[in-house]
Amino acid sequence: MTTIAARFSTLEIAADSQVSGDDIKYFVEKLRRGKESIYGAAGDWKDILGAFSMLEHPKEGDELDEDCDIEMLELRQDGIWVYENTLIPARIKNDFYAIGTGSGYAIAALHLGKSPKEAIEIASLYDPLTGGPIDAMSLEPVQAPPRRKKKSLL
């Protein structure tokens, strides 16, 4: 499978790139930049590609197959969101979260103050399904517009 980790306070997300199937191992980019967010997904690669396509080019009535096997993490300016076999997200209240087979290792590393990229590196040491080059992305913080000075009546 894979491991994806995100931290809201730093607006960072990271993923391993290992995919295994049919007795081979190869590497892909598991993070995708949306209009105002970044997605990362774990699970069946065919289902992941279909979900990415639906999120990037939404159409009326889009739904994942009943037997689809994916988890997705989305990092937005308003938090971390998780999708579990659906296109309906749930907001994670924690500052950090991880999904995939190495998520337990990644969450422990995040809890100890590691960045999402460092958390994936640690997870790859212990989870045989997490590996390869690690990709990391971040969102630019939204800055409030400058305040206008009030004119003095004097």
SVG drawing of the C-alpha trace seen along z (x, -y; Angstrom):
<svg xmlns="http://www.w3.org/2000/svg" viewBox="-26 -69 40 81">
<polyline fill="none" stroke="black" stroke-width="0.4" points="0.0,0.0 1.6,-3.3 1.8,-6.0 0.6,-9.6 1.1,-12.1 0.1,-15.8 0.5,-18.5 -2.0,-21.4 0.0,-23.9 2.8,-23.9 0.5,-23.1 2.8,-20.2 1.9,-16.8 4.2,-14.0 3.9,-10.5 6.0,-7.6 6.0,-6.6 6.2,-2.8 3.5,-0.7 3.6,3.0 1.6,5.4 2.0,8.5 5.3,9.3 6.8,6.0 7.6,2.8 7.5,-0.7 7.4,-4.3 4.7,-6.9 3.6,-10.4 0.9,-9.9 0.3,-13.6 -1.8,-15.8 -2.3,-19.5 -6.0,-20.6 -7.3,-24.1 -6.9,-25.0 -5.6,-21.8 -3.2,-18.9 -4.5,-15.2 -2.6,-12.1 -4.1,-8.6 -3.5,-5.0 -5.0,-1.8 -5.7,-0.2 -3.9,-2.3 -6.7,-2.0 -9.2,-3.3 -6.9,-6.1 -6.5,-7.3 -10.3,-7.2 -10.9,-9.2 -8.2,-11.8 -9.9,-12.2 -13.3,-12.7 -11.9,-15.3 -10.0,-17.2 -12.8,-17.1 -16.1,-16.7 -19.3,-15.7 -22.8,-15.5 -23.4,-12.0 -19.7,-11.1 -19.4,-8.1 -16.7,-5.6 -17.4,-1.9 -18.8,0.0 -15.8,2.3 -13.3,-0.5 -10.4,-0.3 -8.9,-3.7 -8.1,-6.2 -7.3,-9.8 -5.9,-12.7 -6.6,-16.2 -4.7,-19.2 -6.6,-22.5 -6.2,-26.0 -9.0,-25.0 -7.6,-21.7 -6.9,-18.1 -9.7,-16.0 -9.9,-12.2 -11.9,-10.2 -12.5,-6.5 -13.9,-4.7 -16.1,-7.8 -15.9,-11.2 -17.4,-12.7 -14.6,-13.9 -14.5,-14.0 -12.5,-16.8 -9.7,-15.7 -9.5,-17.8 -5.9,-16.9 -3.0,-19.1 -1.6,-16.0 -2.8,-12.7 -1.6,-9.8 -3.1,-7.1 -1.9,-3.8 -0.1,-0.8 2.7,-2.8 0.3,-5.3 0.9,-4.2 4.7,-4.8 4.1,-8.2 1.6,-9.4 4.1,-8.5 6.8,-10.5 4.5,-13.5 3.6,-13.4 7.3,-13.7 7.6,-16.8 8.9,-15.4 7.8,-16.9 5.5,-14.8 8.5,-14.0 10.5,-12.8 7.5,-10.8 7.3,-9.0 11.0,-8.3 10.6,-6.7 7.5,-4.7 9.5,-3.4 12.0,-1.9 9.4,0.4 6.6,0.8 7.6,3.0 4.8,1.5 6.1,-2.1 9.2,-3.1 10.9,-4.7 11.5,-8.4 9.4,-10.6 7.5,-13.4 6.5,-16.4 4.4,-19.5 3.1,-22.4 0.4,-25.1 1.2,-28.7 -0.5,-30.3 -3.3,-32.7 -2.4,-36.1 -5.1,-38.5 -5.4,-41.7 -3.6,-44.7 -5.6,-46.8 -6.6,-50.3 -5.7,-53.1 -8.6,-55.1 -8.7,-58.7 -8.5,-61.1 -11.2,-63.6 -8.7,-66.2"/>
</svg>
